Amino acid sequence: MGKISMEEVVAKIDELPAIPALVMRALELIDDPRSHVNQLAEVLSSDQALTAKILRLANSAYYSFPRKVATITDAIVILGFSTLKSLIIAASTYNLLNREVEGYGLAQGELWKHSISCAMTARLLAKRIRFRSAETAFVAGLLHDIGKVVLNAYMKEEFEEILKYVETEQVPFMKAEKEILGFDHAEIGAKVAEKWNFPEELVKAIRYHHEPLTVENKTGKANLIDITHLSDAIVLMMGFGLGVDGLMYPIEEVVVERAGITMNDLNEIGNKLIESLADTELLLAS
């Protein structure tokens, strides 16, 4: 069978819903140092469904604020612009990530649970290793598998062939994806991030989250790609959103060394995640 053309895949990406104009406006205001809390509150409050999702996330056990975040203005003041930005992106991509992804063996809700768990883990890990932006790590973790939504239809058709290739060649699932489909989910996820005008650092984290050693690291310290790679590994080890490919990716020991963490650190982060997911139903509420 011939490989899928890039045109076909790009067409599928173009079929994905764009980030709503209201959300884009809110993100612009957050990035504008001249904007005012009231401006942002007014924009967000005009979308009640989005507001409800943001407040559910803000009041989850993960953030553990001492008092209830009752309004968008509260959320802005208590969380700050940076944290609010990641919550807006999470709330606005919920419907896309919450769908069934049958081609990867993920029932409805499983990709969202995996994605939000990875986002939360990335934020915890970024804080642990003092990475400059825990919220950027959150967004990278959230969107790292967005390409699976695009490749879902192709995966359903070619699943048996891909699985056979994995078994006979003893290669990671992603290499089999690329061999049979012509693209892998990380590559397509990066295309989605580009379509949504996300910064290059984020695009690269999505593109290389399974292959962190293919990108030059001049500092010798963990970067956003490394954090996304490790967070995905932690969440998969805990069994969240395994699907058909979750156990078929190697963890790069060099990345663990660059992060300066131990297995005890990873276990501790995993335990914190479990505590945070005590209110999973709240996080999954539509």
ROZA-127699 format. One record per residue: residue in one letter; x, y negated, z negated of N, C-alpha, C in turn. Coordinates in pm, whole numbers, padded with zeros to 5 digits, always signed. Example, Ala and Ser with C-alpha at 12.3 -4.5 7.8 and 13.67 -1.06 7.14 Angstrom:
2
a+01319+00569-00780+01230+00450-00780+01320+00330-00780
s+01285+00225-00708+01367+00106-00714+01290-00003-00787
END
This chain:
286
m+00084+00120+00000+00000+00000+00000+00088-00125+00000
g+00048-00227+00079+00123-00351+00084+00105-00433-00042
k+00204-00513-00070+00196-00596-00190+00097-00711-00170
i+00042-00757-00279-00052-00869-00276+00024-00995-00237
s-00040-01077-00155+00027-01201-00115+00014-01307-00225
m+00111-01398-00228+00107-01507-00324-00020-01591-00305
e-00064-01603-00178-00185-01681-00148-00307-01623-00222
e-00317-01489-00223-00429-01425-00293-00426-01455-00442
v-00307-01448-00500-00294-01471-00644-00321-01618-00677
v-00266-01708-00596-00289-01851-00618-00438-01882-00607
a-00506-01816-00514-00651-01836-00500-00723-01795-00629
k-00677-01686-00690-00736-01641-00816-00711-01742-00928
i-00589-01799-00928-00557-01901-01029-00648-02022-01011
d-00670-02059-00884-00755-02175-00856-00900-02151-00898
e-00940-02023-00910-01076-01991-00954-01093-02006-01105
l-00981-02009-01178-00992-02025-01324-01048-02163-01354
p-01127-02174-01460-01178-02306-01496-01064-02399-01535
a-01070-02521-01485-00969-02620-01524-00993-02661-01669
i-00888-02710-01735-00909-02765-01868-01002-02886-01853
p-01111-02890-01928-01210-02997-01910-01148-03137-01920
a-01208-03230-01844-01158-03368-01843-01157-03429-01982
l-01258-03394-02062-01265-03446-02200-01143-03401-02281
v-01106-03273-02264-00990-03219-02336-00862-03288-02289
m-00849-03304-02157-00731-03371-02103-00721-03514-02156
r-00836-03582-02167-00836-03719-02220-00791-03719-02366
a-00840-03622-02443-00800-03612-02584-00650-03587-02597
l-00596-03500-02512-00453-03470-02517-00371-03593-02477
e-00421-03670-02380-00353-03794-02341-00349-03893-02458
l-00461-03906-02528-00468-03997-02642-00370-03955-02752
i-00360-03824-02776-00268-03773-02878-00124-03808-02842
d-00092-03801-02714+00045-03829-02669+00075-03979-02654
d-00028-04062-02667-00011-04207-02651+00006-04273-02788
p+00125-04324-02818+00149-04383-02950+00061-04505-02980
r-00001-04562-02876-00086-04680-02896-00231-04644-02929
s-00265-04515-02918-00405-04476-02939-00440-04479-03088
h-00570-04486-03115-00619-04498-03252-00702-04376-03288
v-00704-04342-03416-00780-04228-03466-00925-04233-03418
n-00986-04352-03424-01127-04365-03387-01152-04333-03240
q-01055-04370-03154-01068-04338-03011-01073-04187-02989
l-00980-04117-03053-00971-03972-03039-01095-03904-03097
a-01138-03950-03213-01257-03893-03277-01381-03909-03188
e-01390-04025-03124-01507-04052-03037-01508-03958-02917
v-01391-03937-02857-01382-03848-02740-01418-03705-02778
l-01358-03654-02885-01381-03515-02925-01524-03492-02973
s-01579-03588-03043-01713-03572-03100-01822-03565-02994
s-01790-03605-02871-01890-03600-02765-01913-03458-02714
d-01827-03364-02755-01844-03222-02719-01864-03143-02848
q-01991-03114-02879-02022-03050-03008-01965-02909-03019
a-01968-02833-02909-01918-02695-02913-01767-02694-02940
l-01695-02783-02874-01550-02793-02893-01521-02837-03037
t-01595-02935-03085-01577-02985-03221-01597-02872-03323
a-01701-02792-03302-01730-02681-03394-01616-02581-03398
k-01559-02548-03281-01448-02452-03276-01324-02508-03346
i-01296-02636-03321-01179-02699-03385-01193-02695-03537
l-01312-02728-03587-01334-02730-03732-01329-02590-03792
r-01378-02488-03719-01367-02349-03768-01221-02309-03784
l-01141-02341-03683-00998-02308-03689-00929-02386-03801
a-00962-02514-03813-00899-02598-03916-00931-02549-04057
n-01049-02490-04074-01092-02442-04206-01058-02295-04231
s-00984-02233-04140-00949-02092-04157-00842-02076-04265
a-00829-01954-04313-00730-01924-04418-00588-01957-04372
y-00565-01954-04242-00432-01979-04188-00379-02116-04227
y-00465-02218-04224-00421-02354-04256-00430-02385-04405
s-00517-02317-04477-00523-02326-04624-00523-02468-04679
f-00606-02553-04623-00615-02688-04677-00696-02688-04807
p-00657-02770-04905-00722-02766-05035-00867-02813-05032
r-00902-02891-04930-01043-02931-04922-01096-02907-04781
k-01228-02898-04771-01292-02866-04643-01271-02978-04542
v-01238-02938-04420-01227-03033-04309-01366-03041-04246
a-01438-03150-04278-01581-03157-04244-01609-03226-04111
t-01522-03316-04070-01546-03392-03947-01418-03398-03864
i-01434-03439-03739-01317-03455-03652-01223-03561-03708
t-01277-03666-03765-01191-03770-03826-01110-03709-03940
d-01174-03627-04023-01102-03553-04129-00988-03473-04069
a-01021-03400-03961-00922-03313-03897-00801-03393-03850
i-00827-03510-03791-00717-03593-03741-00629-03641-03856
v-00694-03687-03963-00621-03743-04077-00546-03635-04154
i-00612-03521-04178-00553-03415-04260-00450-03333-04182
l-00484-03298-04057-00396-03212-03978-00283-03290-03911
g-00314-03413-03869-00218-03489-03790-00235-03459-03643
f-00186-03548-03559-00204-03536-03414-00143-03407-03357
s-00026-03370-03403+00046-03256-03345-00030-03124-03366
t-00073-03100-03489-00149-02978-03518-00283-02981-03448
l-00348-03096-03446-00477-03108-03380-00465-03074-03231
k-00355-03115-03171-00332-03087-03028-00337-02937-03000
s-00269-02858-03082-00268-02714-03060-00406-02653-03084
l-00481-02707-03181-00616-02657-03206-00711-02690-03092
i-00695-02806-03031-00778-02844-02916-00753-02747-02801
i-00627-02715-02776-00593-02621-02668-00650-02483-02699
a-00639-02439-02825-00695-02309-02864-00846-02307-02844
a-00914-02411-02891-01061-02417-02880-01106-02422-02735
s-01031-02492-02651-01074-02510-02512-01040-02389-02424
t-00950-02301-02469-00918-02181-02389-00985-02055-02447
y-01062-02071-02554-01126-01957-02620-01208-01873-02523
n-01297-01937-02446-01386-01862-02357-01308-01785-02251
l-01199-01841-02204-01117-01775-02103-01045-01653-02161
l-00990-01668-02281-00914-01558-02343-01003-01456-02412
n-01128-01490-02434-01217-01400-02508-01290-01301-02418
r-01267-01308-02288-01337-01217-02197-01272-01079-02195
e-01345-00981-02145-01290-00846-02130-01181-00848-02022
v-01071-00779-02048-00963-00767-01949-00942-00617-01927
e-01037-00561-01854-01046-00415-01840-00921-00355-01776
g-00860-00429-01682-00742-00378-01613-00625-00351-01706
y-00624-00415-01823-00518-00394-01922-00569-00317-02044
g-00688-00261-02033-00744-00182-02143-00782-00265-02263
l-00822-00390-02239-00857-00481-02349-01006-00513-02346
a-01077-00469-02450-01219-00498-02461-01239-00647-02490
q-01362-00695-02475-01389-00836-02503-01346-00870-02646
g-01273-00979-02660-01227-01024-02791-01085-00982-02823
e-01036-00874-02759-00902-00824-02795-00790-00914-02746
l-00803-00969-02625-00698-01058-02575-00696-01187-02658
w-00815-01237-02695-00819-01356-02781-00753-01328-02916
k-00786-01213-02975-00728-01181-03106-00576-01169-03096
h-00529-01104-02989-00385-01091-02970-00322-01230-02951
s-00387-01313-02870-00332-01444-02836-00328-01537-02956
i-00437-01544-03031-00441-01634-03148-00348-01583-03257
s-00336-01450-03270-00242-01392-03368-00098-01426-03331
c-00069-01418-03202+00066-01450-03154+00095-01599-03175
a-00006-01683-03153+00010-01827-03175+00041-01857-03321
m-00034-01793-03410-00015-01815-03554+00122-01765-03598
t+00162-01650-03542+00293-01593-03575+00405-01684-03525
a+00389-01736-03403+00491-01824-03345+00508-01949-03431
r+00399-02001-03482+00406-02120-03567+00479-02088-03698
l+00446-01974-03758+00513-01931-03882+00663-01911-03859
l+00695-01845-03748+00835-01816-03716+00911-01945-03688
a+00849-02036-03612+00914-02164-03580+00948-02241-03707
k+00856-02239-03803+00882-02308-03930+00993-02238-04007
r+00994-02105-04003+01096-02027-04076+01236-02058-04025
i+01250-02071-03892+01384-02092-03836+01412-02241-03809
r+01319-02327-03855+01332-02473-03840+01342-02516-03693
f+01261-02454-03609+01250-02499-03470+01183-02636-03468
r+01219-02721-03373+01178-02862-03378+01028-02883-03366
s+00952-02789-03305+00808-02812-03288+00729-02683-03308
a+00675-02668-03428+00595-02549-03460+00468-02546-03375
e+00415-02663-03340+00290-02667-03263+00312-02627-03118
t+00427-02663-03061+00459-02618-02925+00472-02466-02925
a+00531-02411-03031+00542-02265-03044+00404-02201-03051
f+00312-02265-03124+00174-02216-03135+00111-02204-02996
v+00124-02308-02914+00063-02309-02781+00128-02203-02690
a+00259-02189-02698+00328-02086-02618+00278-01947-02656
g+00265-01923-02786+00213-01793-02831+00070-01771-02786
l-00009-01875-02790-00150-01866-02751-00166-01827-02604
l-00085-01886-02518-00106-01872-02373-00011-01774-02305
h+00071-01702-02382+00176-01619-02319+00120-01512-02226
d-00002-01462-02253-00059-01354-02171-00173-01402-02081
i-00181-01531-02056-00290-01585-01975-00290-01524-01834
g-00174-01482-01787-00164-01420-01654-00242-01291-01641
k-00267-01224-01754-00344-01099-01750-00487-01123-01703
v-00540-01240-01736-00677-01274-01693-00683-01281-01541
v-00576-01334-01479-00571-01348-01333-00550-01212-01265
l-00457-01132-01319-00422-01005-01255-00518-00891-01291
n-00614-00918-01375-00706-00816-01423-00768-00733-01309
a-00821-00800-01208-00889-00729-01098-00793-00638-01022
y-00672-00687-00997-00573-00606-00926-00529-00487-01010
m-00517-00510-01140-00475-00403-01231-00574-00288-01230
k-00703-00320-01226-00805-00215-01226-00786-00124-01105
e-00752-00184-00992-00737-00106-00868-00609-00022-00867
e-00502-00076-00923-00371-00012-00911-00320+00050-01041
f-00406+00059-01141-00361+00102-01274-00290+00237-01272
e-00351+00336-01207-00293+00472-01207-00153+00471-01145
e-00138+00396-01036-00008+00391-00969+00097+00323-01057
i+00057+00218-01126+00149+00147-01215+00193+00237-01330
l+00096+00305-01391+00127+00393-01504+00220+00506-01461
k+00195+00561-01343+00280+00669-01291+00423+00618-01271
y+00437+00495-01222+00568+00436-01199+00642+00418-01332
v+00571+00373-01434+00629+00357-01567+00685+00490-01617
e+00605+00595-01601+00644+00727-01654+00759+00789-01576
t+00754+00779-01445+00856+00846-01364+00989+00769-01364
e+00981+00635-01365+01103+00554-01358+01154+00512-01496
q+01072+00533-01600+01109+00496-01738+01146+00348-01747
v+01058+00264-01696+01082+00119-01697+00972+00051-01777
p+00997-00071-01828+00891-00146-01897+00771-00168-01804
f+00656-00181-01862+00531-00194-01786+00537-00310-01687
m+00600-00421-01728+00604-00539-01644+00682-00515-01515
k+00788-00435-01521+00866-00405-01401+00781-00323-01303
a+00701-00232-01359+00611-00153-01274+00503-00243-01212
e+00452-00335-01290+00355-00433-01239+00412-00502-01115
k+00533-00551-01129+00594-00629-01020+00619-00541-00898
e+00661-00418-00922+00690-00326-00812+00563-00292-00733
i+00455-00267-00804+00331-00222-00738+00246-00340-00691
l+00233-00442-00775+00146-00555-00741+00217-00663-00661
g+00347-00675-00684+00421-00785-00623+00448-00898-00720
f+00376-00898-00834+00392-01001-00936+00370-00936-01072
d+00423-00999-01176+00389-00952-01310+00307-01058-01382
h+00246-01020-01495+00152-01111-01560+00221-01236-01617
a+00349-01223-01654+00421-01339-01708+00445-01442-01598
e+00480-01394-01481+00505-01484-01367+00377-01559-01330
i+00266-01489-01328+00138-01551-01293+00092-01645-01405
g+00117-01606-01530+00083-01694-01642+00154-01828-01632
a+00279-01825-01587+00355-01950-01570+00290-02037-01463
k+00238-01974-01358+00168-02049-01252+00043-02118-01308
v-00027-02049-01399-00146-02109-01462-00104-02231-01544
a+00003-02216-01622+00052-02327-01705+00093-02445-01619
e+00151-02419-01504+00187-02526-01410+00062-02595-01358
k-00040-02514-01326-00166-02572-01276-00226-02667-01380
w-00212-02631-01506-00267-02713-01614-00173-02826-01657
n-00064-02842-01583+00031-02953-01608+00098-02947-01746
f+00125-02826-01793+00198-02813-01919+00347-02837-01895
p+00420-02880-02000+00563-02909-01981+00643-02785-01941
e+00757-02810-01877+00840-02701-01822+00882-02603-01931
e+00913-02653-02049+00956-02565-02159+00849-02459-02189
l+00724-02499-02185+00613-02409-02212+00595-02310-02096
v+00607-02361-01974+00596-02275-01855+00702-02165-01862
k+00824-02202-01899+00933-02104-01908+00909-02001-02019
a+00855-02047-02132+00828-01954-02243+00728-01848-02202
i+00626-01887-02125+00527-01791-02076+00592-01700-01972
r+00669-01758-01883+00730-01681-01772+00828-01574-01823
y+00907-01609-01925+01015-01518-01965+00995-01455-02103
h+00872-01450-02153+00854-01400-02290+00890-01252-02305
h+00891-01177-02196+00937-01037-02202+01084-01023-02161
e+01141-01128-02101+01278-01121-02049+01361-01241-02095
p+01373-01261-02226+01440-01381-02276+01588-01389-02239
l+01650-01276-02211+01794-01278-02184+01826-01314-02040
t+01722-01326-01955+01747-01364-01816+01763-01515-01800
v+01736-01590-01907+01750-01736-01904+01871-01776-01988
e+01957-01860-01933+02078-01901-02006+02041-01977-02133
n+02104-01939-02241+02085-02007-02369+02220-02065-02411
k+02235-02195-02391+02365-02260-02415+02393-02286-02562
t+02288-02294-02642+02306-02331-02783+02339-02213-02873
g+02299-02093-02828+02318-01976-02916+02215-01967-03025
k+02118-02061-03026+02010-02060-03124+01878-02024-03056
a+01784-01976-03135+01655-01935-03079+01583-02054-03017
n+01534-02034-02895+01456-02138-02827+01309-02095-02819
l+01229-02169-02744+01086-02141-02737+01059-02005-02673
i+01139-01967-02576+01124-01835-02512+01146-01726-02616
d+01252-01740-02696+01284-01641-02800+01171-01628-02902
i+01118-01742-02945+01011-01741-03045+00888-01670-02990
t+00855-01697-02865+00738-01633-02802+00761-01483-02789
h+00881-01443-02750+00919-01302-02737+00903-01229-02872
l+00958-01287-02977+00954-01225-03109+00811-01221-03165
s+00737-01328-03144+00601-01334-03197+00513-01228-03131
d+00527-01214-03000+00453-01111-02927+00489-00973-02982
a+00618-00950-03005+00664-00820-03057+00606-00792-03195
i+00606-00892-03283+00552-00874-03419+00405-00836-03413
v+00329-00909-03331+00184-00886-03323+00155-00749-03262
l+00232-00710-03162+00211-00578-03101+00248-00466-03199
m+00354-00486-03277+00392-00386-03378+00283-00367-03482
m+00205-00474-03504+00097-00468-03600-00031-00413-03538
g-00027-00388-03407-00139-00323-03342-00248-00415-03292
f-00220-00545-03282-00323-00640-03237-00317-00656-03086
g-00422-00609-03017-00432-00627-02873-00329-00550-02794
l-00308-00423-02831-00209-00342-02762-00244-00319-02615
g-00372-00291-02588-00411-00258-02451-00334-00139-02400
v-00310-00135-02269-00241-00019-02210-00090-00040-02205
d-00044-00164-02223+00097-00192-02201+00174-00236-02325
g+00103-00252-02437+00162-00316-02554+00284-00249-02613
l+00294-00118-02601+00408-00047-02661+00520-00022-02560
m+00510-00087-02444+00604-00057-02335+00701-00169-02306
y+00728-00252-02407+00824-00362-02388+00933-00353-02494
p+01059-00364-02452+01168-00361-02551+01181-00493-02626
i+01224-00487-02753+01256-00608-02829+01406-00631-02815
e+01442-00751-02777+01584-00782-02755+01650-00817-02889
e+01747-00733-02930+01815-00755-03058+01894-00885-03060
v+01943-00925-02943+02019-01052-02935+01930-01169-02978
v+01803-01161-02941+01709-01267-02977+01688-01272-03128
v+01679-01156-03190+01666-01150-03337+01788-01214-03402
e+01905-01185-03346+02029-01243-03399+02032-01395-03381
r+01989-01442-03263+01988-01586-03237+01894-01659-03333
a+01786-01592-03369+01689-01653-03461+01741-01652-03604
g+01843-01570-03631+01901-01563-03765+01807-01505-03867
i+01726-01407-03824+01630-01345-03916+01656-01196-03928
t+01597-01136-04030+01613-00994-04056+01478-00925-04040
m+01479-00792-04046+01353-00717-04041+01264-00753-04158
n+01325-00785-04272+01246-00829-04389+01170-00958-04358
d+01238-01050-04288+01173-01175-04247+01053-01146-04157
l+01074-01055-04061+00966-01020-03968+00848-00958-04042
n+00880-00871-04139+00774-00809-04220+00698-00913-04302
e+00773-01009-04356+00710-01114-04437+00617-01199-04352
i+00662-01232-04232+00577-01310-04140+00453-01229-04104
g+00472-01098-04082+00358-01011-04052+00258-01008-04166
n+00307-01003-04288+00218-01003-04406+00140-01133-04418
k+00208-01245-04389+00140-01375-04393+00031-01380-04287
l+00059-01321-04172-00040-01318-04064-00164-01240-04108
i-00143-01126-04172-00255-01043-04219-00341-01122-04317
e-00276-01195-04408-00351-01279-04503-00433-01383-04428
s-00372-01442-04327-00440-01546-04250-00558-01491-04171
l-00546-01366-04130-00651-01305-04049-00762-01242-04133
a-00759-01271-04263-00865-01221-04351-01000-01272-04305
d-00999-01389-04239-01126-01444-04188-01127-01438-04036
t-01092-01320-03982-01090-01301-03837-01224-01338-03774
e-01333-01303-03840-01465-01334-03783-01482-01484-03761
l-01427-01560-03855-01433-01706-03842-01356-01750-03719
l-01237-01693-03702-01154-01730-03587-01217-01689-03455
l-01293-01582-03457-01352-01532-03333-01491-01589-03307
a-01540-01669-03399-01676-01724-03381-01682-01809-03255
s-01791-01795-03182-01804-01869-03056-01873-02001-03081
END
